[in-house]
């Protein structure tokens, strides 16, 4: 969890350095590497949202061990999304 928090702050600092206006223009870029990473990030974002809502439902209807399992999967998905965000920002900074 500490690793995820630290990675999130690094990505946030990179995003702030790049600027909010430029981050919103990422979808309009023609770079195929950025486009492919954006597509993968979208899939992982949907997966992480799904895992989060399963965790919420398990908090009410499931056991604690199942809740911890899905929260761990959600954390792994968020770490990967942060890595993808870091990769996107670095690639966009090169272009």
Secondary structure by P-SEA (a helix, b strand, c coil): caaaaaaaaaaaaaaaaacaaaaaaccccccaaaaaaaaaaaaaaaaaaaaaaaaaaaaccccaaaaaaaaaaaaaaaaaaaaaaaaaaaaaaac
